[in-house]
């Protein structure tokens, strides 16, 4: 059941201590002690059916999650714009985008009448990246409120917060507004970085990791398939596809020297090439182990927080699609790497002394040209010229009306005449809670009047594309729509206080933060959109 719109309209900036309620799990006789380490782990662009389909092939961390964890197969994001920053913010804060402020990877803000500027979700010009001052600043300054990392620190100032990712828009939202140890991979620099918002200089252990471990972890110039022969029955399509990547380099082995293209320096091109290989997640998991060791996470008698947002699955998925040979190979690498990481946490922190939440920031649409052959309804790519005609029509109609509400209604009517548009919704009607289907609830959860996303927002309209229509893109695939394939994600838990099992109850990604907090005995705000899934 979707939450009522009345809970979604008020956005306020308040201190964590002002809204913390004493929602604490009671430990009775025979119950385990609360864990000392919370691990909030997200795999970018991961749909549950990928895990289900390849289940027999997993032997490492994914196997352990599926055998020992508690799963909600009906997990979803309950917002309309399914982007990376948006999904990680929901996982980190426990509230929907309209309340946490992260409504897109980018949005537009009006700085003066008629003058707009583009805002990246985690940009902050006052907080430069250490060592890369020309790359633009980064911080959580766009977040309206904190999240589970902030709750941990409010509960115990001695606690430590660490958040790591291949992407800045993964690491930063998962750390809320906490000034912890937050690092992400610099795309062209090929090293983990942070900004002045978090630190004045890099700690020795991060410097050492970048200098000694990254050259080894990123050393391979060839990505070869590790898919075993017994996986053949699980392969859903050919390795070669004209709709993968550039239409030429679509099969194993993938060689950096042939495929590292684009602008910038040679080193930058090579580092970006490695993003769409298992090397990126391998490096992130190794850095997470280093953080546990160097910062004594979960080993000092207070609850610590570690967020790990793994990004390679998204890069691979965009280039090759969710059912490609490349994505299967990447998942097999993830399975092994995650297994090694969990074994390490057991060894250092102690089995039973930690709890882990496992989810994703969004799903993905299959490559449209392969979708029907895979047994799904057909899909198609939106022609950029068709989109341009719709935008032109929007402007033409908008000029005829001075009243904003009347303008939005007339623009919506005009846009619904285009065959690729499933619905066009005036924002003022959504804001009033006018009865609509469940899609309307999802759009309300993403609604912002000051942070504008999409080509039609300035006319006061949200456009919903037809199901299976992919936003303009020459090859590969993407996400961002309101449909189930983009919102469907795993929601699982593993570790202290978590029984093994499966629940048919629907779960949302905003439930992850309060559930982890409850399992660790951390008080959390009483106004969340999420709820505790494991009492």
C-alpha positions in Angstrom: 0.0 0.0 0.0 1.3 3.4 -0.9 1.6 6.0 1.8 -1.0 8.8 1.7 -0.1 12.0 0.0 -0.7 14.0 3.1 2.5 12.7 4.5 4.5 13.7 1.5 4.0 17.5 1.2 5.8 19.0 4.2 9.6 19.3 3.7 11.5 20.7 6.7 15.1 20.9 7.7 15.4 19.9 11.4 18.1 18.5 13.6 18.2 14.7 14.1 18.0 15.2 17.9 14.8 17.2 17.6 12.9 14.4 15.9 14.4 11.2 17.3 11.8 9.1 18.9 12.6 6.2 21.2 11.8 3.4 18.8 14.1 0.8 20.2 13.8 -3.0 19.9 13.6 -4.7 23.3 16.0 -7.6 24.0 14.3 -10.4 25.9 15.7 -13.6 27.4 17.6 -15.6 24.8 17.8 -12.8 22.2 21.1 -11.8 20.7 22.9 -8.6 21.6 22.5 -5.8 19.1 25.2 -5.7 16.4 28.2 -3.3 16.6 28.5 -2.8 12.9 25.7 -1.8 10.5 26.5 -2.5 6.8 24.2 -0.8 4.3 25.1 -2.4 0.9 23.6 -1.4 -2.4 24.3 -2.9 -5.8 23.6 -0.4 -8.6 21.1 -1.5 -11.2 20.2 -4.9 -9.8 16.8 -6.5 -10.3 15.8 -9.5 -8.2 15.0 -11.7 -11.2 18.6 -11.6 -12.2 19.5 -13.1 -8.8 16.7 -15.7 -9.1 17.6 -16.7 -12.7 21.3 -17.2 -11.9 20.8 -18.6 -8.4 22.4 -22.1 -9.0 25.6 -20.4 -10.2 26.3 -18.5 -7.0 28.7 -20.0 -4.5 30.0 -16.9 -2.5 28.4 -13.9 -0.9 25.2 -13.9 -3.0 24.8 -17.6 -2.1 25.1 -16.8 1.6 22.6 -13.9 1.3 20.1 -16.2 -0.3 20.6 -19.1 2.0 21.0 -17.3 5.4 19.3 -13.9 4.8 15.7 -12.7 5.1 14.2 -11.6 1.7 11.4 -9.5 0.4 11.1 -10.5 -3.3 8.5 -7.8 -3.8 10.8 -4.9 -2.9 10.5 -1.7 -4.8 11.4 1.9 -4.9 8.2 3.9 -4.3 9.1 7.0 -6.3 8.8 7.8 -10.0 12.2 9.0 -11.1 14.5 5.9 -10.7 17.9 7.4 -10.7 21.2 6.6 -8.9 21.3 9.5 -6.5 17.6 9.2 -5.8 17.7 5.5 -5.0 20.7 5.8 -2.7 19.1 8.7 -0.9 16.0 6.7 -0.2 18.1 3.8 1.2 20.1 6.2 3.4 17.3 8.4 4.7 14.2 6.3 5.0 12.0 9.0 3.3 10.9 9.6 -0.3 12.6 12.1 -2.7 10.0 14.8 -2.1 11.1 14.9 1.5 14.8 14.2 1.3 15.3 16.6 -1.6 17.2 14.3 -4.0 14.7 14.2 -6.8 17.1 13.3 -9.7 20.7 12.8 -10.6 20.4 16.4 -11.9 17.6 19.0 -11.8 17.0 22.6 -12.7 16.6 25.4 -10.2 15.3 28.9 -10.9 17.9 31.4 -9.6 16.1 34.5 -10.8 12.9 35.0 -12.9 13.4 33.1 -16.1 17.0 32.1 -15.3 17.6 28.5 -14.6 20.8 26.5 -13.6 21.4 22.8 -13.7 22.2 21.2 -10.4 24.0 17.9 -9.9 22.6 16.0 -7.0 25.8 16.1 -4.8 27.5 19.2 -6.2 28.8 21.9 -3.8 31.2 24.5 -5.3 32.3 25.4 -1.8 33.6 21.9 -1.1 36.3 21.0 -3.7 37.6 17.5 -4.2 40.9 17.1 -2.5 43.6 16.8 -5.1 41.2 17.6 -8.0 40.2 21.2 -7.5 39.0 21.6 -11.1 36.6 18.6 -10.9 33.8 20.5 -9.0 33.0 20.3 -5.3 30.9 17.6 -3.6 28.9 17.4 -0.4 25.5 16.4 0.9 24.4 20.1 1.0 21.4 19.4 -1.3 19.9 16.9 1.2 17.0 18.3 3.2 17.6 15.9 6.1 20.0 13.3 7.4 19.7 9.6 7.5 20.8 6.4 9.3 24.4 7.6 9.5 23.2 10.7 11.3 21.1 8.6 13.7 24.1 6.4 14.5 26.2 9.5 15.4 23.3 11.1 17.4 23.0 7.9 19.4 26.8 7.8 20.1 29.2 10.5 19.1 32.0 8.0 19.5 30.6 6.0 16.6 32.3 6.1 13.2 30.6 6.5 9.8 32.2 5.3 6.6 30.6 5.4 3.1 32.3 4.1 0.0 31.3 3.8 -3.7 32.4 3.9 -7.2 30.2 7.0 -7.6 30.0 10.2 -5.6 26.2 10.1 -6.0 26.3 6.6 -4.3 28.6 7.3 -1.4 27.4 10.7 -0.4 23.6 10.1 -0.1 24.2 6.9 1.8 26.1 8.9 4.5 23.3 11.4 4.9 24.6 14.7 6.3 27.2 13.0 8.6 30.8 14.2 8.4 32.3 10.8 8.2 34.9 9.0 6.1 33.2 9.3 2.7 35.1 8.2 -0.5 34.3 7.6 -4.1 36.2 6.7 -7.2 37.3 9.7 -9.3 36.3 8.8 -12.9 39.4 10.1 -14.7 41.8 10.2 -11.8 41.4 6.5 -11.0 41.7 6.8 -7.3 39.3 7.2 -4.3 38.7 10.8 -3.3 36.7 12.9 -0.9 36.0 16.6 -0.6 36.8 19.4 1.8 33.3 19.1 3.3 34.5 15.8 5.0 38.2 16.3 5.5 41.1 18.7 5.1 43.5 16.0 3.9 43.5 12.3 3.1 44.3 9.9 5.9 47.4 7.8 5.5 45.4 4.6 5.0 43.5 6.0 2.0 46.7 7.4 0.5 48.4 4.1 0.9 45.5 2.2 -0.7 45.4 4.5 -3.7 49.2 4.2 -4.2 49.7 0.5 -3.5 46.5 -1.3 -4.2 44.7 0.6 -7.0 47.5 -0.1 -9.5 47.2 -3.8 -8.8 43.4 -3.9 -8.8 43.2 -1.8 -11.9 46.2 -3.4 -13.6 44.4 -5.8 -15.9 44.0 -4.4 -19.5 41.9 -7.3 -20.6 38.5 -8.4 -19.3 38.1 -12.1 -20.0 35.1 -14.2 -19.3 35.0 -16.4 -16.2 31.6 -17.9 -17.0 31.9 -21.7 -16.4 30.7 -24.2 -19.0 27.9 -25.3 -16.7 26.4 -21.9 -17.0 25.4 -22.4 -20.6 21.8 -23.4 -19.9 21.3 -20.1 -18.0 22.6 -17.8 -20.8 19.6 -16.0 -22.2 21.1 -14.6 -25.4 24.2 -14.5 -27.6 27.4 -12.8 -26.5 27.4 -10.7 -29.7 24.8 -8.0 -30.1 24.7 -5.0 -32.4 22.9 -3.1 -29.6 25.6 -3.5 -27.0 28.2 -0.9 -26.3 29.4 0.6 -29.6 28.0 -2.2 -31.7 31.5 -3.5 -32.4 33.2 -4.5 -29.2 30.4 -6.7 -27.9 32.1 -10.0 -27.1 34.7 -11.4 -24.8 37.6 -10.8 -24.4 37.3 -7.0 -23.9 40.6 -5.2 -24.4 41.2 -1.8 -22.9 43.5 -0.7 -25.7 40.7 -1.2 -28.3 37.8 0.1 -26.2 39.0 2.9 -24.1 37.7 5.8 -26.2 36.4 9.3 -25.6 37.9 12.6 -24.6 40.5 13.5 -22.0 43.9 12.0 -21.2 44.9 8.4 -22.1 44.9 7.6 -18.4 41.5 9.0 -17.9 40.1 7.0 -20.8 41.6 3.8 -19.4 40.2 4.5 -15.9 36.7 5.1 -17.3 36.9 1.8 -19.3 37.5 -0.1 -16.0 34.3 1.3 -14.6 32.3 -1.2 -16.8 34.3 -4.1 -15.6 34.4 -6.1 -12.3 37.5 -4.2 -11.3 35.6 -1.2 -9.8 33.6 -3.2 -7.3 36.6 -5.3 -6.4 38.5 -2.1 -5.5 35.5 -0.8 -3.5 35.2 -4.0 -1.5 38.9 -4.0 -0.8 38.7 -0.4 0.4 35.8 -1.4 2.7 38.0 -4.1 4.3 40.8 -1.6 4.7 38.4 0.8 6.5 37.2 -1.9 8.9 40.8 -2.7 9.7 42.2 0.8 10.0 39.2 2.3 11.8 38.4 -0.7 14.0 34.8 -0.6 12.8 32.5 -2.7 15.0 35.3 -3.4 17.4 35.2 -0.6 20.0 31.9 -1.3 21.9 29.8 1.3 20.0 27.7 0.9 16.9 29.5 1.9 13.7 28.0 2.4 10.2 29.5 1.3 6.9 27.8 2.0 3.6 29.1 0.2 0.5 27.5 1.2 -2.9 28.8 -1.0 -5.6 28.6 0.6 -9.1 30.0 -1.8 -11.7 26.7 -3.6 -12.3 25.2 -0.3 -13.5 28.0 0.6 -15.8 28.0 -3.0 -17.3 24.2 -3.0 -17.5 24.0 0.3 -19.4 26.6 -0.9 -21.9 25.6 -4.5 -22.4 22.1 -5.0 -20.9 21.0 -7.0 -17.9 21.0 -10.4 -19.6 24.3 -10.1 -21.4 27.3 -12.4 -20.9 29.1 -9.4 -19.5 26.6 -8.9 -16.8 26.6 -12.5 -15.8 30.3 -12.5 -15.6 30.2 -9.4 -13.5 27.7 -10.9 -11.1 29.9 -14.0 -10.7 32.8 -11.7 -9.8 30.4 -9.8 -7.4 29.4 -13.1 -5.8 33.0 -14.1 -5.1 34.0 -10.6 -4.0 31.1 -10.3 -1.6 31.8 -13.7 -0.2 35.3 -12.7 0.6 34.1 -9.5 2.2 31.6 -11.2 4.4 34.2 -13.7 5.5 36.5 -10.9 6.4 33.8 -9.1 8.4 33.2 -12.4 10.3 36.9 -12.8 11.0 37.5 -9.2 12.2 34.2 -8.0 13.6 32.9 -11.4 14.6 30.1 -13.5 13.3 26.9 -12.3 14.9 28.3 -8.9 15.7 27.1 -7.2 12.5 24.0 -6.8 10.4 23.7 -6.1 6.7 21.0 -4.6 4.5 21.1 -5.5 0.8 19.3 -3.6 -1.9 19.7 -1.5 -5.1 19.2 2.0 -6.2 17.0 1.0 -9.2 16.3 -1.7 -11.8 16.6 -1.5 -15.6 14.8 -2.1 -18.9 16.1 -4.9 -21.1 17.8 -3.7 -24.3 14.6 -2.9 -26.3 15.7 -4.9 -29.4 16.1 -8.1 -27.4 13.2 -7.7 -25.0 10.5 -9.5 -27.1 12.8 -12.5 -27.8 13.4 -12.8 -24.0 9.6 -13.3 -23.5 8.8 -9.8 -22.4 6.3 -7.3 -24.0 8.0 -5.4 -26.9 9.9 -2.2 -26.2 11.2 0.6 -28.3 13.6 3.6 -28.2 12.2 7.1 -28.1 13.2 9.0 -31.3 14.9 12.2 -30.2 13.0 14.0 -33.0 9.7 12.8 -31.6 10.7 14.2 -28.2 11.7 17.5 -29.8 8.3 17.8 -31.5 6.6 17.1 -28.2 8.7 19.8 -26.4 7.9 22.3 -29.3 4.2 21.5 -29.0 4.4 22.1 -25.2 5.9 25.5 -25.7 3.4 26.4 -28.4 0.4 25.6 -26.2 1.9 27.1 -23.1 2.3 30.5 -24.8 -1.5 30.7 -25.3 -2.4 30.7 -21.6 -1.5 33.1 -18.8 -3.1 31.1 -15.9 -0.6 28.4 -14.7 -3.3 25.9 -13.9 -5.1 26.3 -17.2 -1.8 26.2 -19.0 -0.8 22.9 -17.4 -4.1 21.3 -18.2 -4.0 22.3 -21.8 -0.4 21.3 -22.2 -1.2 17.9 -20.7 -4.0 17.4 -23.2 -1.7 18.3 -26.1 1.0 16.0 -25.0 -1.3 13.0 -24.5 -1.9 13.1 -28.3 1.6 11.8 -28.9 1.7 8.0 -29.2 4.7 7.5 -26.9 3.0 9.4 -24.0 1.0 7.2 -21.6 -0.1 10.1 -19.4 0.5 13.8 -18.9 -0.3 15.0 -15.3 -0.6 18.6 -14.2 1.5 19.2 -11.2 -1.1 21.2 -9.3 -3.6 18.3 -9.5 -1.0 15.9 -8.2 -0.2 18.3 -5.3 -3.9 18.4 -4.4 -4.0 14.6 -4.1 -6.6 14.3 -6.9 -7.5 10.6 -7.0 -5.4 8.7 -9.5 -3.9 5.3 -10.1 -0.9 4.2 -8.2 1.4 5.9 -10.7 0.1 9.2 -9.3 1.2 8.2 -5.8 4.7 7.4 -7.1 4.9 10.8 -8.9 3.8 12.5 -5.7 6.6 10.9 -3.8 9.0 12.5 -6.3 7.4 15.9 -6.6 9.3 19.1 -6.2 8.3 22.6 -7.3 11.7 24.1 -6.8 13.8 21.2 -8.2 12.6 20.7 -11.7 13.3 17.4 -13.6 12.1 16.5 -17.1 11.5 18.5 -20.2 7.9 19.4 -19.3 8.1 20.5 -15.7 8.4 24.2 -16.5 4.9 24.0 -18.1 3.6 22.4 -14.9 3.3 18.9 -16.3 4.8 15.5 -15.6 4.9 13.1 -18.6 4.8 9.4 -18.2 6.1 7.5 -21.3 4.5 4.4 -22.5 5.7 1.2 -20.8 8.8 -0.2 -22.6 9.7 3.1 -24.2 13.4 3.9 -23.6 14.6 7.4 -23.3 16.8 8.5 -26.3 19.9 6.4 -26.3 21.8 5.0 -29.3 22.8 1.6 -27.8 22.6 -0.4 -24.5 19.8 0.5 -22.1 18.9 2.6 -19.1 16.3 3.3 -16.4 14.6 6.3 -14.7 11.0 5.4 -15.5 8.1 4.7 -13.1 7.5 1.2 -14.3 8.1 -1.9 -12.3 11.2 -3.0 -14.2 12.9 0.2 -13.1 11.6 0.2 -9.5 12.0 -3.5 -8.7 15.0 -4.2 -6.4 16.1 -6.8 -3.8 15.4 -5.9 -0.2 17.2 -8.4 2.0 18.9 -8.5 5.4 21.6 -10.8 6.9 23.3 -11.1 10.2 22.6 -10.5 13.9 18.9 -10.7 14.7 17.9 -11.7 11.2 16.1 -15.0 10.7 16.6 -16.9 7.4 13.4 -16.8 5.3 11.3 -15.2 2.7 8.4 -12.8 3.1 5.6 -12.2 0.6 4.9 -8.9 2.2 5.6 -5.9 0.1 8.7 -3.9 1.1 10.0 -0.5 0.0 13.6 0.8 -0.1 12.7 3.4 2.5 12.2 0.5 4.9 15.9 -0.4 4.8 17.3 2.4 7.0 14.7 2.0 9.9 15.0 -1.8 9.8 18.8 -1.7 10.1 18.5 0.9 12.9 16.0 -1.1 14.8 18.2 -4.3 14.5 21.2 -2.3 15.9 19.2 -0.6 18.7 19.6 2.8 17.2 16.7 5.3 17.8 15.3 6.9 14.6 12.9 9.7 13.7 9.2 8.9 14.0 8.3 10.7 10.8 9.9 8.4 8.3 8.1 7.1 5.2 9.7 3.7 5.9 8.9 1.1 8.5 10.7 -1.7 10.4 10.4 -5.0 8.4 12.0 -7.3 11.0 10.7 -6.5 14.6 
